[in-house]
Structures are given as C-alpha cells and as structure tokens.
Amino acid sequence: MDESGSLSMPIGITSSHSVGAVHTGIDRWMADAAPHVAAQWMLPVVGETWDGYLNDINGRHVAPDDAVAALDAAANGPVAEGNVGGGTGMNCYGFKGGTGTASRVIAHGDDEYTVGVLIQANFGSRAELRLGGADIGARSTTPNPIEEEGWFHRERERLCAPGGAGSAIVVIATDAPMLPGQCAALARRGTVGLGRSGTVGGHFSGDIMLAFSTANEGALTSSFPASAEAEYETLRFIPWGRIDPFLTAVVEAVDEAVWNALVAARDMVGRDGHVSHALPHAQIRAVVEEVGAR
C-alpha cells in the first residue's frame, strides 16, 4: 500500500492469533468471487487486536470458513456494533468494548461526500476514560477485573498485564477523491480521534489506522500490463488546501465510534469465568448532565 498507494482486497479484523485463518479465508473467497484477480496475486489486509482475557485465544476457534461466511453476508445498511464480529471478545477502557461505527457528511461545493469509520475498540485503561473533560473512568464504581484482578499473573507466572494493553484497529473510508498521501493524512488523524476519549496510546496498545478512498475507480490499478503499449492513469482529488473538513470528520467520527462501541457493548462472561462489564449508560447520562450544566 505504501508503494503503490492502492488497496483492492477485503479487509479483515479479528483476534490476534486468528490472522492467518482470516487471511486464508479471504484468499479462498477471492479465488471464487474474482478468479481473474486471484490468478495474479492476493494481498488482503487483516488487522488484529488481543482478546485473550475473554477469549481462549490459542484455541483456533476462528476458521477460514468464518471469514468466507462474513464476506458472503456483507451487505449495505446499518453495521452491528458492540459484541459482534472481531470485536466480540474486546475490552475498552476497562469496560466491555467491541465494534463501533460512525460517519460524517462533508459538503465540497455542490458535492457531498461521506467519511465513515469502523473501529475494533480494545484499548485504554479505566482511569483514562473522559467525556467532555469529565473523568468517567476514575469515578466509575463498575467492577474492573481485567485490570484489578491478578488473572494474567496467575496464568503467566511473573507477568502482569498493564492497564490499557490491547489495541485498536480503525478503518476510515471515504467516497471523496483523495491522493494516497491524503488518505495517509486521514489515517494519522485517527489517533487524534482516539485521544479525545482519554487514551494516551500506551506502549502495549498497537493502535493501527487505515484510510482509503473509493473514488477514482480504474486508477492506481497496479496490475500486470495487458500489452506493450504505453498507458496513463488519471486521478481527481480534493485540493490539499480544502482537506481540513475531511480531517475534522475523521477525528469526530473516530471519537464517536469509540463511544458507540462502548454504549452498544453488553456484559460478557468469557473463558474460565472471566467477566467484562459494560459501561453503565446511567454513568454517561450523569456526566453529560454535569457537563451541560457548566
């Protein structure tokens, strides 16, 4: 992607130790759905975050067939949030995390474009979580066993899992015409969106952002030449001087997607009786009322 500026395969998001299975499943699906593409080479993208607190992460429960089924079931419309998909076993800010989405519409002259975000939220320590400057996490009385109990110490002998360990995978998509470097600029703003809810992006949180544009179909093809004749491709793109509204949209949508993942998630009991508690909605309402009264 860095060299060619193009992305042409499905994106998978899963548990850390299931990357190979999902990659194989995408390859299999592409070979059936687009054999002319599979005849060249396939480079699907698979992101991962660590869900070993709730998930039997070495149990190989995710199989290539699961990735195939997910792609077959893909459809337009609202995206499920919370304890779904790759986000099923994830935790965020010491609460139950998971999958979150959000979007913004940007006017550019007479045109309207959308910036959409999907996050697998699995990051942040309880003490970091803030809303409108109010410290939701620190004042929460909800049990926080993932950070406060010695489960990792018991299982790994001398090691303890620090608060905030995990990761976030953020996928940013837009139908606005963008250069590859502009997509990279959108991706960099994903970290700003994450930081709005409080995380500092700790060392044990591998937060990865990927941004792409669906515009300029037929350009940046990077395929084997069909003939010896010279060819050219043309790109249309938003001027750099007009990109700020799109950067703002990314920051706002990433922040909202985090909260949507937290709000949609529900309490979960995972392997060995490990419990992850969802963020109580009443706590959010109380903070919103407090912030609004200032």
KAZIZI-V381365 format. One record per backbone hydrogen bond with DSSP energy under -1.0 kcal/mol. NH is the residue of the N-H (numbers start at 1). CO is the residue of the C=O. E is the energy in kcal/mol with one decimal. If there is no record, write none. Layout:
BEGIN
nh->[NH	NH]
co->[CO	CO]
e->[E	E]
END
This chain:
BEGIN
nh->[5	12	14	16	18	22	23	24	25	26	27	28	29	30	31	32	33	34	37	38	39	40	45	47	49	55	57	59	66	67	68	69	70	71	72	73	82	84	87	88	90	92	93	95	96	97	98	99	100	102	104	106	108	111	113	115	116	117	118	119	120	121	128	130	131	134	136	137	139	147	148	149	154	155	156	158	165	166	167	169	170	171	172	173	174	175	183	184	185	186	187	188	189	190	193	194	195	197	198	205	207	208	210	212	214	219	238	242	243	246	247	248	249	250	251	252	253	254	255	256	257	258	259	260	261	262	263	264	265	268	270	271	273	274	276	284	285	286	287	288	289	290	291	292	293	294]
co->[1	45	47	49	15	18	19	20	21	22	23	24	25	26	27	28	29	30	34	34	35	37	10	12	14	51	55	56	63	63	64	65	66	67	68	69	99	82	84	85	87	95	123	92	277	90	121	82	119	117	115	113	111	108	106	104	173	102	171	100	169	98	125	197	134	131	134	129	135	144	144	145	150	151	152	156	162	204	122	120	208	118	210	116	212	114	179	180	181	182	183	184	185	187	189	190	191	194	195	202	205	168	170	172	174	216	177	239	240	243	243	244	245	246	247	248	249	250	251	252	253	254	255	256	257	258	259	260	261	276	274	54	270	271	268	280	281	282	283	284	285	286	287	288	289	291]
e->[-2.1	-3.1	-2.3	-1.2	-2.2	-2.2	-2.7	-2.4	-2.2	-2.4	-2.3	-2.4	-2.5	-2.9	-2.2	-1.3	-3.0	-3.1	-1.4	-2.1	-1.5	-1.8	-1.4	-3.1	-1.7	-2.9	-2.1	-2.3	-1.5	-1.0	-2.1	-2.6	-2.1	-2.1	-2.4	-1.7	-3.2	-2.2	-1.6	-1.8	-1.5	-2.8	-2.9	-2.0	-2.1	-1.9	-1.3	-2.5	-2.2	-1.6	-2.1	-3.4	-3.2	-1.9	-2.9	-2.8	-3.3	-2.8	-2.3	-3.0	-2.5	-3.2	-1.5	-2.4	-2.3	-2.0	-1.7	-2.0	-1.4	-1.3	-2.4	-1.8	-2.3	-1.9	-2.4	-1.6	-1.7	-2.1	-3.1	-1.4	-2.7	-3.0	-3.3	-3.0	-1.7	-1.2	-2.1	-1.9	-1.5	-2.1	-2.4	-2.2	-1.3	-1.4	-1.8	-2.0	-2.2	-1.3	-1.5	-1.9	-1.6	-2.8	-2.6	-2.4	-2.4	-2.1	-2.3	-2.2	-1.5	-1.1	-1.7	-2.7	-1.9	-1.9	-2.1	-2.6	-2.6	-2.7	-2.1	-2.4	-2.5	-1.9	-1.7	-2.6	-2.1	-2.0	-2.9	-2.3	-1.4	-2.4	-3.5	-3.0	-1.3	-2.0	-2.8	-1.1	-2.4	-2.2	-1.8	-2.6	-2.5	-2.0	-3.1	-2.5	-1.3	-1.1]
END
